[in-house]
Amino acid sequence: MDHIAYSNKSQTAKGKAQETLHRYSKWLHHKYGQDEWEFKYSFDGSGQSSAHPQDFLTVDKRRAVRQEALNTGSIPSRSNTTKQERHQWDGYVAQLLER
């Protein structure tokens, strides 16, 4: 625990590491009857998740990002394009297929 306490990690990361070790200690106690570990350090954020995520997209923005990802690189339907657009797409596809 000293290694974690003196590391450059955030208080939250240290707290999560401590919580993990605490759970492991409880499992060793339950499974093998070993004494539970006591820690001389206490860190902020130990085992507590943030109620407010740092980066957060609204549902509409997530939908827009997903749709854009699905559309990237896809060829539009011929019925949804003009004659000029179809001609451009035909040329593009021909180049891709090396024809």
Backbone as numpy.savetxt, mean C-alpha at the origin, in Angstrom:
# Nx Ny Nz CAx CAy CAz Cx Cy Cz
15.66 -4.68 22.42 14.84 -3.49 22.42 15.71 -2.23 22.42
16.90 -2.33 22.98 17.80 -1.17 22.97 18.14 -0.75 21.54
18.34 -1.73 20.67 18.67 -1.44 19.27 17.55 -0.62 18.63
16.32 -1.02 18.86 15.17 -0.30 18.30 15.04 1.08 18.96
15.22 1.16 20.26 15.06 2.42 20.99 16.02 3.49 20.50
17.25 3.10 20.16 18.25 4.07 19.76 18.38 4.22 18.24
17.49 3.58 17.50 17.55 3.67 16.05 16.92 4.99 15.59
17.05 5.29 14.30 16.50 6.52 13.72 15.06 6.37 13.26
14.41 5.30 13.64 13.04 5.06 13.23 12.08 5.98 13.98
10.89 6.16 13.43 9.88 7.02 14.06 9.35 6.36 15.33
8.72 7.17 16.16 8.12 6.65 17.39 7.06 5.60 17.08
6.31 5.83 16.01 5.27 4.88 15.62 5.89 3.55 15.22
6.95 3.58 14.41 7.62 2.35 13.99 8.19 1.60 15.20
8.77 2.35 16.12 9.31 1.72 17.33 8.18 1.10 18.15
7.06 1.81 18.23 5.92 1.30 18.99 5.35 0.03 18.37
5.30 -0.01 17.06 4.79 -1.22 16.39 5.74 -2.39 16.59
7.04 -2.13 16.54 8.02 -3.19 16.80 7.88 -3.71 18.22
7.69 -2.80 19.16 7.52 -3.21 20.55 6.23 -4.02 20.72
5.17 -3.60 20.06 3.91 -4.34 20.14 4.07 -5.74 19.58
4.82 -5.87 18.49 5.08 -7.18 17.90 5.85 -8.07 18.88
6.88 -7.52 19.50 7.64 -8.29 20.48 6.79 -8.66 21.68
5.91 -7.76 22.08 5.02 -8.03 23.21 4.08 -9.20 22.88
3.53 -9.19 21.67 2.64 -10.29 21.25 3.40 -11.61 21.18
4.64 -11.56 20.69 5.46 -12.77 20.64 5.72 -13.28 22.05
6.00 -12.39 22.96 6.23 -12.76 24.35 4.99 -13.42 24.95
3.82 -12.88 24.65 2.57 -13.47 25.15 2.36 -14.87 24.58
2.71 -15.05 23.30 2.57 -16.36 22.67 3.52 -17.37 23.33
4.79 -16.95 23.57 5.75 -17.84 24.25 5.25 -18.23 25.63
4.64 -17.27 26.32 4.09 -17.55 27.65 2.95 -18.56 27.55
2.06 -18.34 26.60 0.91 -19.24 26.43 1.34 -20.63 25.96
2.25 -20.69 25.00 2.63 -21.96 24.38 3.61 -22.76 25.23
4.60 -22.07 25.81 5.68 -22.78 26.50 5.81 -22.41 27.98
4.94 -21.55 28.48 4.97 -21.19 29.89 6.12 -20.28 30.28
6.78 -19.65 29.31 7.88 -18.74 29.62 7.33 -17.46 30.24
8.18 -16.78 31.01 7.78 -15.51 31.59 7.58 -14.48 30.48
6.57 -13.62 30.65 6.36 -12.56 29.66 7.44 -11.51 29.84
7.83 -10.90 28.73 8.88 -9.90 28.74 8.32 -8.57 29.22
9.17 -7.85 29.94 8.82 -6.49 30.35 9.79 -5.55 29.64
9.27 -4.43 29.19 10.08 -3.48 28.43 10.30 -2.22 29.26
11.53 -1.71 29.23 11.83 -0.49 29.98 11.55 0.75 29.15
11.13 0.58 27.89 10.82 1.70 27.01 9.34 1.70 26.68
8.85 2.89 26.37 7.47 3.02 25.91 7.48 4.04 24.76
6.81 3.69 23.68 6.83 4.55 22.49 5.43 4.98 22.12
5.31 6.18 21.53 4.02 6.65 21.04 3.60 5.78 19.87
2.31 5.57 19.75 1.78 4.82 18.62 1.92 3.33 18.75
2.24 2.84 19.93 2.41 1.40 20.12 1.09 0.68 19.89
1.00 0.02 18.74 -0.17 -0.79 18.45 -1.41 0.00 18.11
-1.30 1.30 17.94 -2.47 2.12 17.63 -2.39 2.57 16.18
-3.48 2.33 15.46 -3.50 2.79 14.07 -4.05 4.20 14.02
-3.63 4.94 13.05 -4.08 6.32 12.89 -5.50 6.34 12.36
-6.33 7.17 12.93 -7.71 7.30 12.47 -7.77 8.13 11.20
-6.73 8.90 10.94 -6.69 9.76 9.77 -5.47 9.40 8.93
-5.67 8.68 7.82 -4.51 8.32 7.00 -3.82 9.54 6.42
-2.53 9.42 6.19 -1.75 10.55 5.68 -2.15 10.90 4.25
-2.15 9.92 3.36 -2.52 10.13 1.97 -3.86 9.43 1.76
-4.80 10.16 1.20 -6.12 9.58 1.12 -6.82 10.12 -0.10
-7.38 9.21 -0.91 -8.13 9.60 -2.10 -9.61 9.35 -1.85
-10.43 10.23 -2.35 -11.87 10.03 -2.23 -12.27 8.88 -3.14
-13.47 8.37 -2.95 -13.96 7.27 -3.77 -13.99 7.67 -5.24
-14.43 8.90 -5.51 -14.49 9.37 -6.90 -13.10 9.43 -7.53
-12.11 9.91 -6.78 -10.76 9.99 -7.32 -10.18 8.60 -7.53
-10.46 7.66 -6.62 -9.99 6.29 -6.81 -10.61 5.66 -8.06
-11.90 5.93 -8.27 -12.57 5.42 -9.48 -11.92 6.00 -10.74
-11.64 7.30 -10.70 -11.03 7.95 -11.85 -9.64 7.38 -12.13
-8.85 7.16 -11.10 -7.51 6.58 -11.26 -7.62 5.17 -11.82
-8.55 4.39 -11.29 -8.73 3.01 -11.77 -9.15 3.00 -13.24
-10.10 3.85 -13.58 -10.58 3.89 -14.96 -9.47 4.31 -15.92
-8.67 5.28 -15.50 -7.56 5.73 -16.35 -6.55 4.60 -16.52
-6.30 3.86 -15.46 -5.36 2.73 -15.56 -5.89 1.66 -16.51
-7.20 1.41 -16.46 -7.79 0.43 -17.36 -7.76 0.89 -18.81
-7.92 2.19 -19.03 -7.97 2.74 -20.38 -6.60 2.94 -21.01
-5.57 3.04 -20.19 -4.24 3.30 -20.71 -3.81 2.16 -21.61
-3.49 2.51 -22.83 -3.03 1.51 -23.78 -4.12 0.74 -24.48
-5.38 1.04 -24.22 -6.46 0.31 -24.87 -6.91 1.05 -26.13
-7.41 0.31 -27.07 -7.86 0.87 -28.34 -9.37 1.10 -28.25
-9.85 2.28 -28.62 -11.28 2.55 -28.51 -12.10 1.73 -29.51
-13.35 1.55 -29.20 -14.26 0.84 -30.10 -14.38 1.60 -31.41
-14.45 0.88 -32.53 -14.55 1.53 -33.84 -15.83 2.35 -33.95
-16.89 1.88 -33.30 -18.16 2.61 -33.40 -18.14 3.93 -32.63
-17.16 4.11 -31.75 -17.06 5.34 -30.95 -16.02 6.31 -31.50
-15.52 6.05 -32.70 -14.50 6.94 -33.27 -14.97 7.48 -34.63
-14.41 8.60 -34.99 -14.71 9.18 -36.30 -13.89 8.46 -37.37
-14.19 8.74 -38.63 -13.47 8.11 -39.72 -11.98 8.44 -39.66
-11.66 9.70 -39.34 -10.26 10.12 -39.24 -9.56 9.40 -38.08
-10.25 9.30 -36.93 -9.65 8.60 -35.79 -9.42 7.13 -36.10
-10.39 6.50 -36.80 -10.23 5.10 -37.18 -9.00 4.92 -38.08
-8.82 5.83 -39.03 -7.67 5.77 -39.92 -6.36 5.87 -39.12
-6.33 6.79 -38.13 -5.14 6.95 -37.29 -4.88 5.68 -36.47
-5.95 5.11 -35.90 -5.80 3.90 -35.11 -5.37 2.73 -35.97
-5.91 2.63 -37.19 -5.50 1.56 -38.10 -4.01 1.64 -38.37
-3.50 2.85 -38.60 -2.06 3.03 -38.82 -1.25 2.64 -37.59
-1.73 3.02 -36.43 -1.04 2.71 -35.18 -0.98 1.20 -34.96
-2.12 0.53 -35.14 -2.17 -0.92 -34.95 -1.29 -1.63 -35.98
-1.31 -1.14 -37.21 -0.46 -1.74 -38.25 1.02 -1.64 -37.87
1.42 -0.51 -37.29 2.81 -0.36 -36.86 3.12 -1.33 -35.74
2.19 -1.48 -34.79 2.41 -2.40 -33.68 2.56 -3.84 -34.17
1.76 -4.20 -35.17 1.80 -5.56 -35.70 2.83 -5.74 -36.81
3.55 -4.65 -37.10 4.59 -4.63 -38.13 4.04 -5.12 -39.47
2.93 -4.54 -39.90 2.30 -4.89 -41.20 2.24 -3.67 -42.06
